């Protein structure tokens, strides 16, 4: 099973709202990733968790707050977002982060609209 | 720094034609990994292939084939006898510094 699930599929939120995106994998992978993708652009890395610890933060604004409650779950907490944060948010997992030599498996994404 | 160039932005082909997507990369690492991903309109990136820098054998998987040439820093992807289901954006990516550097992607449109 190479499935990564993400909820919700679509999310519309106001700039003062607080919401969370959820990601789950049951492949025993120890690295999990959040990406942001704007239309007609490649994915941009936001955060990497390795063995449940945050290992990479690509200078993401603090209105995005990641959390890894356990090795299968990854959350992205959203607060006071801006309209320019509207994008497709993709979660991915891989066997290990070391060298990123392992392929990443992506979820279907959450399409976020900030109004 | 790692860099991946996919020069063709949108490619349209008629069904059953072959299509080749070019990927040129830059890296100073001696050991590195290259990937191709497919992103259909549904949005999910689908892993297609991983190739390490020491394995220059070409690979074929069904209608898909890959040509890795270290001498020209290229890792090209060919879809043979294209089908409408092949319509998607295809990304080439290079691993480096625990990150994937993606190319800009090739939008492939297969016309029935």
Interface residues (C-beta under 8 A of the other chain):
Chain A: X2 X40 X41 X42 X43 X45 X48 X55 X56 X88 X90 X92 X97 X98 X99 X100 X101 X102 X103 X104 X105 X106 X107 X108 X109 X111
Chain B: X33 X35 X37 X42 X43 X44 X45 X46 X47 X50 X52 X91 X95 X96 X98 X99 X100 X102 X103 X104 X105 X107
